[in-house]
């Protein structure tokens, strides 16, 4: 391997991973609130463990919500329908959500940020969706795992799983997939050999056929490192909202901000600021102003505008720094209100973000490409 060669690895998790169950519950509650009251404010933290579901956090809304029904419908939708797995829609439920703090509300009422923090957005021309290749492949694999389980193309799968992709880079460009790792929860009747064979044929090959990369050797694919995995979800490992922030963003390829996304309404700049930063970075790359871009924003609680805005193009810009700033200013007003208005964020769109990352889904407003 030459001096300019290196590897990069990113992972993704399935929608039935314990942490993602929690993200899905928190975002389902947010969407239910926004559907009835677009000015709802939420900071919902969900916790799941062995036969337990618990909600914590804050809310301010005129909507009347049945929190238990929302949580249990989400769990059922994700495939946890067997109490024998130690977690299901029948698990014990507790609700500890309280009214939003007046100290926070006073700033948000004036269109200020609901918290302090820094956010980063990133884009790179490695993939059509302008995301790093390692996380794109990892997300594609977990989405495929869930799809073949849901459509019963693979009948032995259970609703939990992970994928990891290691990419070799030469001269800063991805040249091959070096290793793939899958973790697949499966029933007791299916042998490790069958799990491996069907996973390669029905999950890995269909995903990799979409990428112009050399085929992997058999020894470069690892499936269920311990040999088997029977009990999925929170019975084996507790889950918590917001714990998969690297999976949710750029797979470690770019810097991440200080806060998680799920369960937070757009007054929380942890979420809306990160979406605005991605929107700016993606549009800079999509419009040919750079081939790689990272945008940084930082806010202070109660204040409407960011106290920091940065654009880093890693020497790939085709225009001046002044032109990049002008482009950004024409694209979006980075005040909290400006972001919410430009991207139309006060609506129930957030359940779509709960699995396979918050970026690259073309139906989400911060992924739109605009010509200026």
N, C-alpha and C positions, 0 to 999 in steps of 0.2 A: 504494500500500500504506500503510495507516495505521500510526501509531506503535506500535500494539499487535500488529502483524503481524510474523511472523518465519518463517524456514524452519529445518527440522531434517532432516538426512540420516543414514541408517544403512545399513550394508552387511551382507550375508551371503555366505557362500561354499558351494559344493557339497561333498558328502561326498568327492569326488575331488580337491579342492584339495590341494596338497602338504602344507600344514600340517595339514589335516584327516585326511589319510592317516596322519600321525604320531599325531594324537590317537586315531584309531581303533585303531591298533596298540597304543598304550600302554594304552588302556582294555580292549582284548581280552585283553591279558596280565593286567591287574588282575582282570577277571572270571574268567578261567581259574583264577587263584590263589584267589580267594574261593570259587569253586564247590567246591574241594577242601579249603580251609582258611580258614574265616571270619575268623580272626585274622591273615591275611596282611597284611604291610605292604609297600607298594611306592612307589617314586618312579621311574617308568620314563620315560626320555626317548628318543624315537625321532627319527632323522634320515634323510631320504631326499634323494637327489640323482640326477644322471644315472647311471642303471643301478647305484645303490648303495642299500643299506638297512643302517642301523647302529642298534644299541641300546646305551644307556648308562643309568646310574642304579643304584638300590639295591633290594634285595628281602630280606625275611625271611619264610619260609614253609616249611611241611612238604610243600607240593605239589611234585610232580615235573612240570616244564613243558618242553615242546618249543618253545622260543622262536621258532626259525626257522619251524616249521610254522604257528604262530599268526600270525606276521607275514605270511607269504606267502599264507595263506588269506584274511587280511583284505584284502590288496592285490588278490587275484583277485576277491573279493566286490565290491570298489569299482569293478571294470570294467577294471583294467589287465591285459589279457590279450594285448596285442600288443607283443612285444619291439621292433618297428620304431619305437615311440613313444619309445624310449630309457629306458623304465622299465616293469617288469612284475613278476609273481611269479617270474620267472626271474632277476631282477637279483641281483648279488652281495650276500651277507649277512655281517654280522659282529656278534658278541655281546660287549659289554663290561660287562654287568651284574655287580654285585658285592654282597656281603652288606651289610645295613644297618649303619651305623656304631653301635658300642656306645655312643657319646656321645649319640646320638639315642634308641636303644632303651631306655636306662636311665630316661628320662623317660616314654616311652610305656608302659612296663611298669607304671607307677603311674597309668595313665589320664590322663596329662598330654598336652598338645598336642605334636604332632610337629614343630612349628616355631613361630616367632613370626610375627606379621603382623596386618594389619587386613583386614576383609571388609565388604562392603556388600551389602544386599539392597534391592530396590526393587519397588514395585507402583503402578499408576495405573489409573484406571477408564476408559481410552481404548478398551480392547478387551475382549472376553469373557474372555480369559485374563489380564487385568489387567497387560498389558505395554504399553510405548510403541508407538504405531502404526507409526513408521518401521521399527523392527526386526521387528515382526510381519509387515509386508508383505514386507520383504527375505527373511526366513526362508521365508515362504510361496512366494516365487518360486524360491528355490534348491531347496526340496523338490520343487516342481513340475518344475523342470528335470531333476532326477534321476529322478523318476517316469516322465516321458515317454520318457526314454532307456531306463530299465530295462524298461518294458513295450513298447518298440519302437514307440510312437506317433510318435516322431520318430526316424528311423533314421540320420540323419547326425550326431547328437550324439556327442561323446566325453566321457570322465568327468572333466571339470573345468569350473568355471564360477563366476561371481559375479553378484550382484544388488545394486542400490543404489536406495533410495527416498528422495526428497526430499518432505517434507510441509510444506504451508503451514498455519500456525497463526494464528488470529484470537482475540484475548482469551483466549489460553492454550488454545484448543480446536482440534483438527485440522479443517480445512475442505475441503482438497483435496490430491490428489497432484500435485505441481508437476512433477516429473521422475522418470523411471525409466531406469536404466542396466542393461543385461545384457551380460555377457561370456560367450560360448558357444564352446567348442571344437568344431570340426566337421571333417568329412572334406574332402579336396581337391576332390571332384567337385561339391560343393554351392556354388552362387553366393551372394554376399552378399545378393542380393535374395530368394532362397528362404529363407535363414536368417532374415531379418527378417520376411518374411511369415508363415512357420510359427511363429516365436517369438511374434509378436503374437497369432495365432489360437489356438495350442495351449498357450501358457504364460501370457502376460500376461492375456488376456481371462478365462480361467477363474479366475485368482486374484483379479482386481479385481472380478469379479461378486459376491464375498462381502463386499465393503466398500461402504458407502453413501457413495460419493464421486463427484464429477463425472468424466466420462470424459476421458481425456487426449487432447490433440491429437497428431497424428502426429509433429510436430516436437519433442514433449516426451519422446519415447522414443528412446533411444540404444542401439544394439546393435553391439557390437564396434567400439569407437572407432577402431581402426587399419584396419578394413575386413575383416579375416579373422583367424582363429586356428586353426591346424591341429595343432600339437603340444601335447598336454595334459600337465599334471603336472610331476613333478620334472625331466624333461629340460629344461624351460624355466625352472623356478624351484624351488630347493631348499625342502624343508619341515622344520619342527621342531615338536615337541610344545609346546603352550601358547602359541603365538605369536598366536593369534586371540582373546585374552582379551576384547576389546571385542565382537567378534562373539558370543562365548560368553555374554555377560551382557546388557547393555541397549542395545547399539548406540551407546554414548557418551552416552545420555540421562541416566544417573545415574553417580555415582562408582563406580569399580572398585577392588578391593582390590589388595594387593601381589603376589599369586601366581596362577598358572594352576591349572587343575583336573585335566586328563586325566592318567592314569597314577598318580595319587595315591590311596592308600587313605584311608578316613575319619578315621584318626588325624591326618592332615594337615589342619589347620583351614583352610588355603587353600581346600579343597574343602568340608568338612563345615560350617565356619563360614559360608561363603557361602550354602550351602543353607539353613542355619538362619535366616540373616538374611532371605532371600527368603520363607521359610515364615512368619516373623513379619509381614513387611511385607504379604504377600499376604492373610493372614488379617485383619489390621487393616482393609484396604480392603474385602475381601469381606464383612466383618461390619458395614460401614457406619460404622466408627469414624473414617474419614478417606477422602478421595478420592484422596490421593496420599501415599505413605509411603516413607521411606528409613530403614533400620535399619543401624546400624554396630556391629561387634564387633571387639575386638582381643585377642590372646592372646600369652602368652610361652611359649617352649619349656619343656616339662616340667611346666607348671602346668595344673591341670584346668579352672579357671574363667576366663572373660574378665576382663581388667583394664579394659575399656571396654565399655559398652553404651549406645547412643543410639537414640532414636526421633525422627525429624524428619518432621512432617506438612505443612510449608510453609503453615501457616495454614488447613488444610482439616479439622482434627480436629473431631469432633462431641462429644467427651468430653474430660475433663481429662487432663493429663499423668500424673497419678497413676492414673487409670483405664486409660490405655494401658499403663503399666508392670504393673499388676495383670493385665491381659489377657495380656501377654507371659509373665509368670511362670506363669500357669495353662496357657498353651499349650505351653511347652517349657522344660526345664531346659537352659541354654546351656553347661553343662560339656561337655567332649568326650564323656564317657560318656553324658550326658543326651541330647545330639544324636543319637549313634549309636543309642541305645536307642529314643528317640521316633520317629525316622524309619527305623529298621531298616536301617541303612546297610551292615552287614557281610554283604552278599550281592551276587551278580553282576548288577547293574542298570546298570552304567556305560557299556556300549557304546551304549546308547540316547541318551546325551548327546553323543556324539562329533560329531554334525552338527546344524545348525539351532538351536544354542543349548542351554543347560542348563536354561532356564526356559520354562514354558508348556505342557510336555508333561504332560497330566493324569494319565498312568499313573505318574508319578514321585512319591515320597512327599512331597517338599518342596512339591509343588503342591497337595496336598490342602487342602480348606477345612473347617475345624472350627467348629462352633457352641459357644460357651461361655456 
